Amino acid sequence: MTIAGLLAAPAFAACPPPTPGDTPAEIKANAERLVCLQREISADTERRRQQMEIDALNNRLRDLELQRRFDNLPKPPVIVVPPPMTL
């Protein structure tokens, strides 16, 4: 319930306020308000999904850049120890 309230918070500003009463006009106004709120929540959910995708792509890009930098570090010298000589 709290999450739905947080998601709907920005939608309250864009949608009309609730209409008290139970006349057909008031019921219709409240139904239209609910549709408006559902659209706003849907749009906000889509924006959040897109932002999560952007963040994931940015994280992947950063990982690739770090891997590239790591791969470009100087390689340590290879020390070859000859096997002991046996007689």
C-alpha positions, 0 to 999 in steps of 0.5 A: 500500500505504501509503495502504491502511495509513493508511486501515485504521489506525482500523479495526484498533481496531474489528475483531478482531486477526488469528488465526494458523493455518489451521483452519476456525475460524481461517480463518473468523475471519480472513475475518470480520476482513477483512469488518470491515476492509472495512466500516470502510474503506468507512465512513471513505471515505464520511466523507472524501467527505462532509467533502470535499463540506462543505469544497467547499461552505464554500469556495464560500460563502466565495467568494460572500461575498467576491464580495458584499463586493467588489460592495458596495464604493463605485464609483469616480466616472466621469470623462467627458472631452468630445471636443475641439471642432473649428472 
